[in-house]
Amino acid sequence: MSKKVLPKIFIFCEGEKTEPYYIKDYVASCCPQKASVIIIPPSKKNTPVQLVDEAIQKKKSKDVSPDDHFWVVYDRESKAKYSDKLHDQALKKAKSNNINVALSNICFEYWLLLHFESTTRPYSSFDNLMAESNFKSHLTKIGIKNYDKGFDGLFRKIQPGVKRARSRAEQLNISEEQSSAFPIKDKPYLAGCYVQIHKLLDAIDNL
């Protein structure tokens, strides 16, 4: 009798450290039995389209199963860095190849901020969020005085807020969808703020 091969989730991240650290620590803390099937390949790609292309290439390789799942994780970033056209191209390509996208608008730190507070305030860039939000003060209260995007161990310090962040992200997205004159679900990069990281965590939980 042949042993059933468990499906895997391949996750391609824009960030080399922050996002992979967070995801790996989430798995280690919340579902360690799945660690061997949550794969985060090292990547030097840093644009939405490049990440989607990388996921597509992996999906077409011979060492994956038809039951495997593929995700890309990237930020909206400022419009000066990534145009709406670029994001539209990435999402259309992902959808046509059955690649899941976990977008953080404006950046991954917005998702982290939701661990501490409920907010719908839009920010124009990572620097804008760091300067104008309560993110730094929240981190200071838990002993992180100098935030580094590659800070290993961040998840363990903010883990108590994960459940609240998931709920807040869901409510944030619903609010953006209801207040928009166009379908935000199809174009989340056009929203004032929008977060999909909780969808990736749901996929990990449901694997």
C-alpha positions as CSV (number, residue, x, y, z in Angstrom):
1,M,0.0,0.0,0.0
2,S,1.5,3.3,-1.1
3,K,1.8,6.1,1.4
4,K,-0.3,9.2,0.7
5,V,1.7,12.2,-0.2
6,L,0.6,15.3,1.7
7,P,0.0,18.5,-0.3
8,K,2.4,21.3,0.3
9,I,2.1,25.1,0.4
10,F,4.8,27.0,-1.5
11,I,5.0,30.6,-0.4
12,F,7.1,33.1,-2.3
13,C,7.8,36.3,-0.3
14,E,8.9,39.7,-1.4
15,G,10.7,40.3,1.9
16,E,13.7,38.2,2.5
17,K,13.3,38.1,6.3
18,T,10.3,39.7,7.9
19,E,7.6,37.8,6.1
20,P,9.4,34.4,6.1
21,Y,10.3,34.8,9.8
22,Y,6.7,35.6,10.7
23,I,5.2,32.7,8.6
24,K,7.8,30.2,9.9
25,D,7.3,31.2,13.5
26,Y,3.5,31.0,13.0
27,V,3.8,27.5,11.8
28,A,6.2,26.5,14.5
29,S,4.0,27.9,17.2
30,C,0.5,27.1,15.9
31,C,0.8,24.0,13.8
32,P,4.3,22.5,14.1
33,Q,3.2,19.2,12.5
34,K,2.9,21.1,9.2
35,A,6.4,22.5,9.2
36,S,7.6,20.0,6.6
37,V,4.9,20.9,4.1
38,I,5.1,24.7,4.4
39,I,7.8,25.6,1.9
40,I,9.2,29.2,1.6
41,P,11.8,29.0,-1.2
42,P,14.6,31.6,-1.0
43,S,14.0,34.3,-3.5
44,K,15.8,37.4,-4.8
45,K,12.7,38.6,-6.7
46,N,11.1,41.8,-5.4
47,T,8.4,42.9,-7.7
48,P,4.8,41.5,-7.8
49,V,5.1,40.2,-11.4
50,Q,8.5,38.6,-10.8
51,L,7.2,36.7,-7.7
52,V,4.1,35.5,-9.6
53,D,6.4,34.3,-12.4
54,E,8.6,32.5,-9.9
55,A,5.5,30.7,-8.4
56,I,4.3,29.8,-11.9
57,Q,7.7,28.4,-12.8
58,K,7.7,26.3,-9.6
59,K,4.1,25.1,-10.2
60,K,5.1,23.8,-13.6
61,S,8.2,21.9,-12.4
62,K,8.2,18.2,-12.1
63,D,8.9,18.0,-8.3
64,V,5.5,19.3,-7.3
65,S,2.1,17.6,-6.9
66,P,-1.2,18.7,-8.5
67,D,-2.5,19.0,-5.0
68,D,0.1,21.5,-3.9
69,H,-0.8,25.2,-3.3
70,F,1.0,28.3,-4.3
71,W,1.0,31.7,-2.7
72,V,2.9,35.0,-3.3
73,V,3.3,37.5,-0.5
74,Y,4.1,41.1,-1.4
75,D,3.3,44.7,-0.5
76,R,1.4,47.4,-2.3
77,E,4.3,49.8,-1.7
78,S,4.0,53.4,-2.8
79,K,2.6,54.2,-6.2
80,A,5.9,55.7,-7.1
81,K,7.5,52.3,-6.6
82,Y,4.9,50.0,-8.0
83,S,2.3,51.3,-10.4
84,D,-1.3,50.3,-10.5
85,K,-0.6,48.8,-13.9
86,L,2.1,46.6,-12.5
87,H,-0.2,45.3,-9.7
88,D,-3.0,44.7,-12.1
89,Q,-0.7,42.7,-14.3
90,A,0.5,40.6,-11.4
91,L,-3.0,39.8,-10.1
92,K,-4.3,38.9,-13.5
93,K,-1.4,36.6,-14.2
94,A,-1.7,35.0,-10.7
95,K,-5.5,34.4,-11.2
96,S,-5.1,32.9,-14.6
97,N,-2.5,30.4,-13.2
98,N,-4.3,29.6,-10.0
99,I,-1.7,31.3,-7.8
100,N,-3.0,32.8,-4.5
101,V,-1.9,36.3,-3.5
102,A,-1.6,37.7,0.0
103,L,-1.2,41.5,-0.5
104,S,-0.5,44.0,2.2
105,N,-1.6,47.5,1.4
106,I,0.4,49.5,2.1
107,C,3.0,47.2,3.6
108,F,3.4,44.1,5.8
109,E,3.7,46.4,8.8
110,Y,0.1,47.3,8.4
111,W,-0.8,43.7,9.2
112,L,1.6,43.8,12.2
113,L,-0.1,47.0,13.4
114,L,-3.4,45.2,13.4
115,H,-2.0,42.9,16.1
116,F,-2.2,45.9,18.4
117,E,-5.1,48.1,17.3
118,S,-8.0,48.3,14.9
119,T,-7.5,50.9,12.3
120,T,-8.7,51.9,8.8
121,R,-6.2,54.7,8.3
122,P,-4.5,54.6,4.9
123,Y,-0.8,55.2,4.6
124,S,1.1,56.2,1.4
125,S,4.3,54.2,2.1
126,F,6.2,52.1,4.6
127,D,8.0,55.3,5.8
128,N,4.7,57.1,6.2
129,L,3.3,54.3,8.3
130,M,6.4,54.2,10.5
131,A,6.3,57.9,11.0
132,E,2.6,58.5,11.4
133,S,1.1,55.4,13.0
134,N,1.3,54.0,16.6
135,F,3.4,51.0,15.4
136,K,6.7,52.0,17.0
137,S,5.0,52.9,20.3
138,H,3.3,49.6,20.4
139,L,6.6,47.8,19.8
140,T,8.3,49.8,22.5
141,K,5.7,48.6,25.0
142,I,6.7,45.0,24.4
143,G,10.4,45.6,24.5
144,I,11.3,46.3,20.9
145,K,12.9,49.8,20.8
146,N,14.5,49.6,17.4
147,Y,12.3,47.9,14.8
148,D,14.3,46.1,12.0
149,K,12.5,44.5,9.1
150,G,14.6,41.5,9.6
151,F,13.9,41.2,13.3
152,D,13.9,37.5,14.2
153,G,11.6,36.6,17.1
154,L,9.0,39.3,16.4
155,F,6.2,36.8,16.0
156,R,6.7,35.4,19.5
157,K,6.4,38.8,21.0
158,I,3.2,39.7,19.1
159,Q,1.6,36.3,19.0
160,P,-1.1,37.2,21.6
161,G,-2.5,39.6,19.0
162,V,-2.8,37.2,16.1
163,K,-6.4,36.3,16.6
164,R,-7.4,40.0,16.9
165,A,-5.3,40.9,13.8
166,R,-7.2,38.3,11.8
167,S,-10.6,39.7,12.9
168,R,-9.5,43.2,12.3
169,A,-8.1,42.5,8.9
170,E,-11.4,40.9,7.9
171,Q,-13.4,43.9,9.1
172,L,-11.0,46.3,7.5
173,N,-11.4,44.6,4.1
174,I,-15.2,44.5,4.4
175,S,-15.2,48.2,5.2
176,E,-13.0,49.0,2.2
177,E,-15.2,46.9,-0.1
178,Q,-18.4,48.4,1.1
179,S,-17.2,52.0,0.9
180,S,-15.7,51.6,-2.6
181,A,-17.4,52.4,-5.9
182,F,-15.4,49.6,-7.6
183,P,-14.8,45.9,-6.8
184,I,-11.9,46.1,-4.3
185,K,-11.7,42.3,-4.1
186,D,-10.4,42.3,-7.7
187,K,-8.2,45.4,-7.3
188,P,-7.1,45.5,-3.6
189,Y,-4.1,47.6,-4.5
190,L,-6.5,50.5,-5.2
191,A,-7.9,50.5,-1.7
192,G,-6.9,53.0,0.9
193,C,-5.7,50.0,3.0
194,Y,-6.3,46.3,2.6
195,V,-4.7,43.2,4.1
196,Q,-4.8,39.5,3.0
197,I,-2.2,37.9,5.2
198,H,-4.9,36.3,7.3
199,K,-6.1,34.5,4.2
200,L,-2.7,32.8,3.9
201,L,-2.8,31.8,7.6
202,D,-6.3,30.3,7.0
203,A,-4.9,28.3,4.1
204,I,-2.1,27.0,6.4
205,D,-4.6,26.1,9.1
206,N,-6.8,24.3,6.6
207,L,-4.1,22.3,4.8
